[in-house]
Amino acid sequence: MIAENLAEVQNNIEEACRSAGRDSSEVTLVAVSKTKPPADLMEAYEAGVRDFGENFVQEIVDKYDRLPKDIKWHMIGHLQRNKVKYIIDKVSMIHSVVSLRLAETIEQEAAKKNLVMPVLLEVNVAEEDTKFGLKVEEVLPLVREISAFPHVKVEGLMTIAPFVDDPEQNRDIFRKLRKLSVDISRENINNITMNVLSMGMTGDYQVAVQEGASMVRVGTGIFGERKYKDRLES
Ligand SMILES: *Cc1c(COP(=O)(O)O)cnc(C)c1O
């Protein structure tokens, strides 16, 4: 089932690319595997997936040990500063940087391991009260501050669009994030690139791809519904 779902998602991405005149090699599918058992991830892995998205620190730590080492783990969930140290040498990208303080902690922990951590700044484009993330106008000032950090590299932006019935309702959100990334790249800030736009989930990834997403984060569409019942916040 997972392999079939995956093929369907990949087809949809290709179709969205065609309709927007994009090459599908520009879009990385991140399979969001939070709450799912390692066996499910292995099914996706065997079907070719190497990029997995996780929200909880403890789950990344556990799965990192149990699954193949060529997997790229993406931290996409809210990250507490005191937990950065547990994942700093396990993830290939942190999508959810929302403050200078968090960036400072990532800088300190990355320095200890002598690595440079690629990060995205999470933007709450719709300014929903229920979501973490920077306001649009806060992003450029933060990018400038982080540009001085030797062990953190801002590579782009991420957003979680609102839950909507019709994905067209989020098109404007994706356009705004894209515009923000273009505006920032025009500033030519040292040590900063804006090559990554992480946007689009199961409900709206085709629209996000049409609007320029370079990473889509799809969970339910690949692994099926999640059960949160028994899990604790990490
Ligand atoms: C859970 C999650 C996803 C995947 O959501 P689906 O609707 O299941 O595709 C993507 N991004 C983030 C940040 C998430 O927390």
The ligand as an ORCA input file, in Angstrom:
! r2SCAN-3c Opt
* xyz 0 1
  C       2.707     16.173      9.964
  C       3.351     17.215      9.141
  C       3.358     17.130      7.735
  C       2.638     16.057      6.951
  O       1.258     16.244      7.053
  P       0.249     15.380      6.135
  O      -0.978     16.214      6.097
  O       0.050     14.086      6.838
  O       0.874     15.214      4.822
  C       4.064     18.093      7.032
  N       4.701     19.093      7.657
  C       4.711     19.216      9.002
  C       5.460     20.326      9.626
  C       4.029     18.292      9.772
  O       4.029     18.436     11.107
*
